Amino acid sequence: MTSPVIIAGAGIAGLWAALHSAPRRVILLTGAPLGEGASTAWAQGGVAAALGCDDAPALHAADTIEAGAGLVDADAARLLAEAGPSEVEALFTLGAPFERADDGAWALSREAAHSRARVARVKGDQAGAGILAALIKAARAADHIEIREGWRAAGLLPARGEGCAGVIARAHDGALEAFEGEVVLATGSLCGLYAVTTTPWTSQGQALAMAAELGAVIRDPEFVQFHPTAIDIGRDPAPLATEALRGEGAVLIDAAGARFMAGVHPLAELAPRDVVARAVHRQNRSGEGAFLDARAAVGAEFPERFPAVFAACMSAGIDPRAAPIPVAPAAHYHMGGIATDLDGFTGVPGLYAVGECAAPGVHGANRLASNSLLDGLVFARRAAQRLRAQPLALTPGVAPRIAPDLPGPALQRLRQVMSAEAGVEREGAGLVRLLGVIEALEARYGAAHALIASRFVAAAALARTESRGAHYRLDHPGASARSVSTRLTLEALRAAPAPLKAAGAAE
């Protein structure tokens, strides 16, 4: 009998992989109840795809490559763009409530660095929630999927010889259970390692660390995208003011009401996210402030057109119909992750990764807006197709390592230092300080997954002595003539002192 597919994570990528793995039996592990704890539910913009009459997959691929600042794999970008329209159609057929015009055409938004309006949306800023609701309904109705809510992946079962033979999962009460089978990691981001994030703070790079412990290669971990317009009201996680607002004409202003992006980039508010994030960061650091002014662009229509943003603002006493919204950059998306091929395979027998924890090469140094949900769809489907076609049965070998958790104060210390030293702007001395903090925390508390993931980010950022995409070094502000992806293993990361490890990371 063919072993089950064990999928860790129930966001868009995990659910799409589960649905398309039929007829293979699937065990879906999710630490939180379905619909909670997944970044997908918080995604506002939508799904990017060449759906307009003036658009084409080749244009979408070209924009993806341009935004990625020299590190996008052209084949991955082409595959993503060509599959985009059919994936949106499939979601719509499943019940995702994408907006359509009276004539049946897609209602499309334009976001930063896109040459066309190509973001399929759901009521302005409800895309993630609407898509996730449709996927959950389908997953609950699927006979081949066993949903295990309240069970979070805590470690991977090493196979006899080499490879991955399953997952060790932990329940809320601390109980552990082994699930044997091929594994798909779909646990999302590491942006919860930062003090200001738009993702669940529980997203701490667990998949990246677990895969690395089995020998997987980690690609481009230094590239963390900071969304420039998180709503700056002191909340953790920070609510998001979707980029679609700027696509509709909202502008960025300082405390005196003057626009500041026009002098920074020819595309002004629709410049690539890294450019806008640095400008907003510098505005706030200088004391001049940064605010998103949508009064003229949206005005009285705010409650209907952008209900999530409107509700977040009103809950903090800000009426965006009448006042600008205070904004700040927040860790939003990890372009790097577990290196995979175009079918989600990690190179470790029995182990796949899809969604934000994976790095098939499609995002490079700076993700194109709203490509994230599409990435989860395209590569999750391909992973499921390969799992159906090439089932593999591996026998567990040595006992897995169950990583310790960081105590709350230690985690908060790590998050603060990650934001300070590996944030929107970095420099060598700060990254060395960060690595020192990670070393000290690991010496005291053990090799927690959060510390392993943070070490990958810090060491790779120290190694990359240039500025490229979302990685900006104050001490190396120019880009190197040669663009090279970082590829690191855990063995290499631990083999030498941090500066030596970092020096070879980008070769």
C-alpha positions as CSV (number, residue, x, y, z in Angstrom):
1,M,0.0,0.0,0.0
2,T,1.3,3.4,-0.9
3,S,2.3,5.5,2.1
4,P,0.5,8.8,2.8
5,V,1.7,12.2,1.9
6,I,2.3,14.2,5.1
7,I,1.7,18.0,4.5
8,A,2.9,20.3,7.2
9,G,1.0,23.6,6.9
10,A,-2.5,24.7,5.8
11,G,-2.1,27.9,3.9
12,I,-2.7,28.2,0.2
13,A,0.3,26.0,-0.8
14,G,-0.4,23.2,1.7
15,L,-4.1,23.1,0.9
16,W,-3.5,23.2,-2.9
17,A,-1.0,20.4,-2.6
18,A,-3.4,18.3,-0.5
19,L,-6.3,18.8,-2.9
20,H,-4.1,17.8,-5.9
21,S,-2.5,14.8,-4.3
22,A,-5.6,12.6,-4.8
23,P,-5.9,9.7,-5.0
24,R,-3.0,9.4,-2.6
25,R,-4.0,9.7,1.0
26,V,-3.0,12.9,2.7
27,I,-2.5,13.7,6.3
28,L,-2.6,17.5,6.7
29,L,-1.0,18.9,9.9
30,T,-1.9,22.3,11.1
31,G,-0.9,23.8,14.5
32,A,-3.9,26.1,14.5
33,P,-7.5,25.5,13.4
34,L,-7.9,25.7,9.7
35,G,-8.1,29.3,8.6
36,E,-6.1,30.6,11.6
37,G,-2.3,31.0,11.8
38,A,-1.7,31.1,8.0
39,S,-0.3,34.1,6.3
40,T,-2.6,33.4,3.3
41,A,-5.6,34.6,5.2
42,W,-3.9,38.0,5.7
43,A,-2.9,38.5,2.1
44,Q,-4.7,41.5,0.8
45,G,-3.7,42.3,-2.8
46,G,-4.6,39.1,-4.7
47,V,-3.1,36.7,-7.2
48,A,-0.9,38.1,-10.1
49,A,-1.7,36.6,-13.5
50,A,-1.8,37.7,-17.1
51,L,-5.6,37.9,-17.3
52,G,-6.1,41.3,-19.1
53,C,-6.6,41.7,-22.8
54,D,-3.4,43.9,-22.9
55,D,-1.3,41.4,-21.0
56,A,0.6,38.2,-21.7
57,P,2.6,35.6,-19.7
58,A,5.8,36.8,-21.3
59,L,5.2,40.3,-19.9
60,H,4.5,38.9,-16.5
61,A,7.6,36.8,-16.6
62,A,9.7,39.9,-17.7
63,D,8.3,41.9,-14.8
64,T,9.1,39.1,-12.4
65,I,12.7,38.9,-13.6
66,E,13.2,42.6,-13.5
67,A,11.9,42.9,-9.9
68,G,14.2,40.1,-8.8
69,A,17.3,42.1,-9.5
70,G,19.4,39.5,-11.2
71,L,18.6,36.4,-9.1
72,V,15.4,35.1,-10.7
73,D,15.6,31.8,-12.5
74,A,14.2,32.6,-15.9
75,D,12.6,29.1,-16.4
76,A,10.9,29.4,-13.0
77,A,9.5,32.8,-13.9
78,R,8.3,31.6,-17.2
79,L,6.6,28.6,-15.7
80,L,4.9,30.7,-13.0
81,A,3.6,33.3,-15.5
82,E,2.4,30.7,-18.0
83,A,0.5,28.8,-15.4
84,G,-1.0,31.9,-13.7
85,P,-4.3,32.3,-15.7
86,S,-5.3,28.7,-15.4
87,E,-4.6,28.7,-11.6
88,V,-6.8,31.7,-11.1
89,E,-9.5,30.1,-13.2
90,A,-9.2,26.9,-11.1
91,L,-9.6,28.9,-7.9
92,F,-12.6,30.8,-9.3
93,T,-14.2,27.5,-10.3
94,L,-13.5,26.1,-6.8
95,G,-15.4,29.1,-5.3
96,A,-12.8,31.8,-4.7
97,P,-14.8,35.0,-5.0
98,F,-12.6,37.0,-7.5
99,E,-14.2,40.2,-8.7
100,R,-15.6,40.2,-12.3
101,A,-16.9,43.1,-14.4
102,D,-20.4,43.1,-15.8
103,D,-19.1,41.8,-19.1
104,G,-17.3,38.9,-17.4
105,A,-13.8,40.4,-17.5
106,W,-11.6,40.1,-14.5
107,A,-11.4,43.1,-12.1
108,L,-7.6,43.7,-12.0
109,S,-5.4,45.9,-9.8
110,R,-2.0,47.2,-10.7
111,E,0.7,47.0,-8.0
112,A,4.3,48.0,-7.7
113,A,6.7,47.1,-10.5
114,H,4.0,45.5,-12.7
115,S,3.8,46.9,-16.2
116,R,0.1,46.0,-16.4
117,A,-2.9,45.7,-14.1
118,R,-2.9,42.0,-13.5
119,V,-3.8,41.3,-9.8
120,A,-7.0,39.4,-9.5
121,R,-8.6,40.7,-6.4
122,V,-11.4,40.0,-3.9
123,K,-13.3,43.0,-2.6
124,G,-10.3,45.3,-2.7
125,D,-8.3,43.7,0.2
126,Q,-10.0,40.4,0.9
127,A,-8.2,38.1,-1.5
128,G,-6.4,35.9,1.1
129,A,-9.4,35.3,3.3
130,G,-11.7,34.6,0.3
131,I,-9.3,32.1,-1.3
132,L,-8.5,30.4,2.0
133,A,-12.2,29.9,2.8
134,A,-12.8,28.2,-0.6
135,L,-9.8,26.0,-0.1
136,I,-10.8,24.9,3.4
137,K,-14.3,24.1,2.3
138,A,-12.9,21.9,-0.5
139,A,-10.3,20.2,1.8
140,R,-13.0,19.3,4.4
141,A,-15.1,17.7,1.7
142,A,-12.2,15.7,0.2
143,D,-12.3,12.0,1.2
144,H,-8.5,11.5,0.7
145,I,-7.5,14.3,3.2
146,E,-7.3,13.6,6.9
147,I,-7.0,17.0,8.7
148,R,-5.1,17.0,12.0
149,E,-5.8,20.3,13.6
150,G,-3.7,21.3,16.6
151,W,-0.7,19.3,15.5
152,R,2.4,21.3,14.5
153,A,5.5,19.8,12.8
154,A,8.3,19.7,15.4
155,G,10.9,17.7,13.5
156,L,11.5,15.4,10.5
157,L,12.1,11.6,10.7
158,P,15.4,10.8,9.1
159,A,15.2,7.8,6.7
160,R,17.5,4.9,7.0
161,G,20.5,5.7,4.9
162,E,19.4,9.2,3.7
163,G,16.2,11.1,3.2
164,C,13.1,12.0,5.0
165,A,10.6,9.3,6.2
166,G,8.0,11.4,7.9
167,V,7.3,14.0,10.5
168,I,7.3,14.2,14.3
169,A,4.3,16.5,15.3
170,R,3.6,18.1,18.6
171,A,0.1,18.7,20.0
172,H,-0.9,21.7,22.1
173,D,-0.6,19.5,25.2
174,G,3.0,18.6,24.3
175,A,2.2,15.1,23.1
176,L,4.4,13.8,20.2
177,E,3.3,11.6,17.4
178,A,5.2,10.2,14.4
179,F,3.6,10.3,10.9
180,E,5.4,8.2,8.3
181,G,5.3,9.1,4.6
182,E,6.7,11.5,2.1
183,V,6.7,15.0,3.4
184,V,5.6,18.4,2.0
185,L,6.7,21.4,4.0
186,A,4.3,24.3,3.6
187,T,4.7,26.1,6.9
188,G,5.4,29.6,5.5
189,S,7.6,32.4,6.5
190,L,10.4,33.3,8.9
191,C,9.2,36.9,9.2
192,G,8.0,36.3,12.7
193,L,11.7,36.5,13.6
194,Y,11.3,40.3,13.3
195,A,9.9,42.6,15.9
196,V,7.6,44.3,13.3
197,T,6.0,41.9,10.9
198,T,2.7,41.5,8.9
199,T,2.8,37.7,9.3
200,P,1.9,35.5,12.3
201,W,4.7,35.9,14.8
202,T,4.7,32.1,15.1
203,S,6.2,31.9,11.6
204,Q,9.9,31.6,12.6
205,G,11.5,29.6,9.8
206,Q,10.8,26.2,11.3
207,A,10.6,24.5,7.9
208,L,13.9,26.0,6.8
209,A,15.6,24.8,9.9
210,M,14.1,21.3,9.8
211,A,15.0,20.8,6.2
212,A,18.5,22.1,6.8
213,E,18.9,19.5,9.6
214,L,18.4,16.8,7.0
215,G,20.9,18.3,4.6
216,A,18.7,20.5,2.4
217,V,20.4,23.5,0.7
218,I,19.1,26.9,1.8
219,R,18.9,29.4,-1.0
220,D,19.2,33.2,-0.6
221,P,18.1,33.4,3.0
222,E,19.3,37.1,3.3
223,F,16.5,38.3,1.1
224,V,13.6,39.4,3.3
225,Q,11.0,41.7,1.8
226,F,9.7,44.5,4.0
227,H,6.3,45.8,3.0
228,P,6.6,49.6,3.0
229,T,3.1,50.4,4.3
230,A,2.3,48.4,7.4
231,I,-0.1,50.5,9.5
232,D,2.1,52.0,12.3
233,I,-0.1,51.6,15.4
234,G,2.1,49.5,17.6
235,R,0.5,46.1,17.1
236,D,2.2,42.7,16.7
237,P,1.6,41.6,14.0
238,A,1.2,44.9,12.3
239,P,-1.9,45.3,10.1
240,L,-1.3,46.0,6.4
241,A,-2.3,48.8,4.1
242,T,-2.4,46.9,0.8
243,E,-0.3,48.1,-2.1
244,A,-3.5,48.2,-4.1
245,L,-4.2,51.5,-2.4
246,R,-1.2,53.0,-4.1
247,G,-2.3,51.3,-7.3
248,E,-5.5,53.2,-7.0
249,G,-3.7,56.5,-6.5
250,A,-2.9,56.8,-2.8
251,V,0.3,58.8,-2.2
252,L,3.0,58.8,0.5
253,I,3.5,62.1,2.4
254,D,5.5,63.4,5.3
255,A,4.1,65.0,8.5
256,A,3.9,68.3,6.7
257,G,1.8,66.8,3.8
258,A,4.5,66.8,1.2
259,R,5.0,63.8,-1.1
260,F,8.5,62.3,-0.9
261,M,8.6,59.4,-3.4
262,A,8.6,61.5,-6.6
263,G,12.2,62.5,-5.9
264,V,13.3,58.9,-5.0
265,H,12.2,56.9,-8.1
266,P,10.5,57.6,-11.5
267,L,7.6,55.3,-10.5
268,A,7.1,57.2,-7.2
269,E,4.7,55.2,-5.0
270,L,4.7,52.3,-7.5
271,A,8.4,51.8,-7.4
272,P,9.7,48.3,-6.4
273,R,8.9,47.5,-2.8
274,D,12.5,47.6,-1.6
275,V,12.9,51.2,-2.9
276,V,9.6,52.3,-1.2
277,A,10.4,50.5,2.0
278,R,13.8,52.2,2.4
279,A,12.3,55.6,1.7
280,V,9.6,55.1,4.3
281,H,12.2,53.8,6.8
282,R,14.4,56.8,6.3
283,Q,11.4,59.2,6.6
284,N,10.5,57.7,10.0
285,R,14.1,57.6,11.1
286,S,14.6,61.3,10.3
287,G,11.6,62.3,12.3
288,E,9.7,63.7,9.2
289,G,7.3,60.8,9.3
290,A,5.6,58.7,6.6
291,F,1.9,58.5,6.0
292,L,-0.3,57.0,3.3
293,D,-2.8,59.5,2.0
294,A,-5.8,57.8,0.3
295,R,-8.3,60.6,1.0
296,A,-8.5,61.7,-2.6
297,A,-7.9,58.3,-4.2
298,V,-10.5,56.3,-2.2
299,G,-12.2,58.7,0.3
300,A,-15.8,57.9,1.2
301,E,-15.6,54.5,-0.6
302,F,-13.1,53.1,1.9
303,P,-15.4,50.8,3.9
304,E,-16.7,49.1,0.7
305,R,-13.5,49.0,-1.4
306,F,-10.9,48.2,1.3
307,P,-12.8,46.9,4.3
308,A,-9.8,45.2,6.1
309,V,-7.7,48.3,6.0
310,F,-10.6,50.5,7.0
311,A,-11.4,48.3,10.0
312,A,-7.7,48.2,11.1
313,C,-7.5,52.0,10.9
314,M,-10.8,52.6,12.7
315,S,-9.8,50.3,15.5
316,A,-6.9,52.5,16.2
317,G,-8.9,55.7,16.0
318,I,-7.8,56.7,12.5
319,D,-10.5,57.4,9.9
320,P,-8.6,57.0,6.5
321,R,-11.4,58.8,4.7
322,A,-10.4,62.0,6.6
323,A,-6.8,61.5,7.7
324,P,-3.6,60.0,6.4
325,I,-2.5,56.6,7.7
326,P,0.8,56.4,9.6
327,V,3.0,53.7,8.0
328,A,6.3,51.9,8.6
329,P,8.1,49.0,6.9
330,A,7.5,45.5,8.3
331,A,8.9,42.1,7.5
332,H,6.4,40.7,5.1
333,Y,7.8,37.9,2.9
334,H,10.9,35.7,2.6
335,M,12.2,35.4,-0.9
336,G,14.7,32.8,0.2
337,G,14.1,29.4,1.7
338,I,14.6,25.7,1.1
339,A,16.1,25.3,-2.4
340,T,13.9,23.2,-4.6
341,D,13.5,22.2,-8.2
342,L,10.4,23.2,-10.2
343,D,8.4,20.4,-8.7
344,G,9.1,21.4,-5.1
345,F,11.7,18.6,-4.6
346,T,14.4,19.6,-2.1
347,G,17.0,17.0,-3.2
348,V,16.5,15.1,0.1
349,P,14.6,11.9,-0.9
350,G,11.1,12.0,0.4
351,L,11.1,15.8,1.2
352,Y,9.3,18.5,-0.7
353,A,8.8,22.2,0.1
354,V,6.2,24.6,-1.4
355,G,5.0,28.1,-0.7
356,E,6.9,30.7,1.2
357,C,9.3,28.3,2.9
358,A,10.5,27.1,-0.5
359,A,12.9,28.8,-2.9
360,P,12.4,27.5,-6.5
361,G,14.1,30.6,-7.8
362,V,11.1,32.6,-8.9
363,H,11.4,35.6,-6.5
364,G,15.1,36.4,-6.6
365,A,16.2,39.4,-4.6
366,N,12.9,41.2,-4.5
367,R,9.5,39.5,-5.0
368,L,7.1,41.0,-7.5
369,A,3.9,42.1,-5.8
370,S,1.2,39.4,-5.5
371,N,3.4,36.7,-7.0
372,S,3.4,35.0,-3.6
373,L,-0.1,33.4,-3.7
374,L,0.6,32.3,-7.3
375,D,3.9,30.8,-6.3
376,G,2.0,28.7,-3.7
377,L,-0.5,27.5,-6.3
378,V,1.8,26.7,-9.2
379,F,4.5,24.8,-7.3
380,A,2.1,23.1,-4.9
381,R,0.2,21.6,-7.9
382,R,3.5,20.5,-9.5
383,A,4.7,18.9,-6.3
384,A,1.4,17.0,-5.9
385,Q,1.6,15.8,-9.5
386,R,5.1,14.4,-8.9
387,L,4.1,12.8,-5.7
388,R,1.2,11.0,-7.5
389,A,3.5,9.9,-10.3
390,Q,6.5,8.8,-8.3
391,P,5.5,7.5,-4.9
392,L,8.4,6.6,-2.6
393,A,8.5,4.6,0.6
394,L,11.3,5.2,3.0
395,T,12.0,3.5,6.4
396,P,12.7,5.7,9.4
397,G,16.3,5.4,10.7
398,V,17.8,7.2,13.7
399,A,15.6,9.1,16.1
400,P,14.8,12.7,15.1
401,R,16.0,15.7,16.9
402,I,13.3,17.7,18.6
403,A,14.5,21.2,18.8
404,P,13.9,23.2,22.0
405,D,11.7,26.3,22.0
406,L,13.0,29.7,22.9
407,P,11.5,31.1,26.1
408,G,9.4,34.2,25.4
409,P,11.9,36.8,26.6
410,A,14.7,35.2,24.6
411,L,12.5,35.2,21.5
412,Q,11.6,38.8,21.9
413,R,15.3,39.6,22.3
414,L,16.0,37.8,19.1
415,R,13.2,39.6,17.2
416,Q,14.4,43.0,18.4
417,V,18.0,42.4,17.3
418,M,16.9,40.9,14.0
419,S,14.9,44.1,13.2
420,A,17.8,46.3,14.3
421,E,20.6,44.5,12.5
422,A,19.1,42.5,9.6
423,G,16.2,44.8,8.7
424,V,15.5,47.2,5.9
425,E,19.1,48.5,6.0
426,R,22.1,46.4,7.2
427,E,25.8,46.8,7.8
428,G,28.7,44.4,8.5
429,A,29.3,45.5,12.1
430,G,25.6,45.1,13.0
431,L,25.4,41.7,11.4
432,V,28.4,40.5,13.4
433,R,26.6,41.7,16.5
434,L,23.5,39.8,15.5
435,L,25.5,36.6,15.0
436,G,27.0,37.1,18.5
437,V,23.5,37.4,20.0
438,I,22.5,34.2,18.2
439,E,25.6,32.4,19.4
440,A,24.9,33.5,23.0
441,L,21.2,32.4,22.9
442,E,22.1,29.1,21.4
443,A,24.7,28.4,24.1
444,R,22.1,29.1,26.7
445,Y,18.9,27.6,25.3
446,G,20.1,25.1,22.6
447,A,19.7,25.1,18.8
448,A,16.1,26.3,18.5
449,H,14.7,26.4,15.0
450,A,14.3,30.2,15.3
451,L,18.0,30.5,16.0
452,I,19.0,28.3,13.1
453,A,16.8,30.3,10.7
454,S,18.2,33.6,12.1
455,R,21.7,32.4,11.7
456,F,21.1,31.6,8.0
457,V,19.8,35.1,7.4
458,A,22.6,36.8,9.3
459,A,25.5,34.9,7.9
460,A,24.2,35.2,4.3
461,A,23.6,38.9,4.7
462,L,27.1,39.4,6.1
463,A,28.5,37.4,3.2
464,R,26.7,39.5,0.6
465,T,29.0,42.6,0.4
466,E,26.7,44.4,-2.0
467,S,23.2,45.9,-2.1
468,R,20.7,44.0,-4.3
469,G,17.0,44.0,-4.1
470,A,15.7,43.8,-0.6
471,H,19.2,43.3,0.8
472,Y,20.7,46.8,1.4
473,R,24.1,47.2,3.0
474,L,24.9,50.7,4.2
475,D,28.6,49.8,4.0
476,H,28.3,48.3,0.5
477,P,25.6,50.4,-1.3
478,G,26.4,49.4,-4.8
479,A,25.5,46.2,-6.6
480,S,28.2,43.7,-7.8
481,A,28.7,43.3,-11.5
482,R,28.0,39.5,-11.1
483,S,24.8,38.3,-9.5
484,V,25.1,35.0,-7.7
485,S,22.6,33.2,-5.5
486,T,23.6,32.2,-2.0
487,R,23.5,28.5,-1.3
488,L,24.2,27.3,2.2
489,T,23.9,24.0,4.1
490,L,23.7,23.8,7.9
491,E,27.0,21.8,7.9
492,A,28.8,24.7,6.1
493,L,27.1,27.3,8.3
494,R,28.5,25.6,11.4
495,A,31.9,24.5,10.0
496,A,33.8,27.8,10.7
497,P,33.6,31.1,12.6
498,A,30.8,33.3,11.3
499,P,32.8,35.7,9.2
500,L,34.6,32.8,7.5
501,K,31.3,31.0,6.8
502,A,29.8,34.2,5.5
503,A,32.7,34.9,3.2
504,G,32.0,31.8,1.1
505,A,28.2,31.9,1.3
506,A,27.5,33.7,-2.0
507,E,30.0,31.8,-4.1
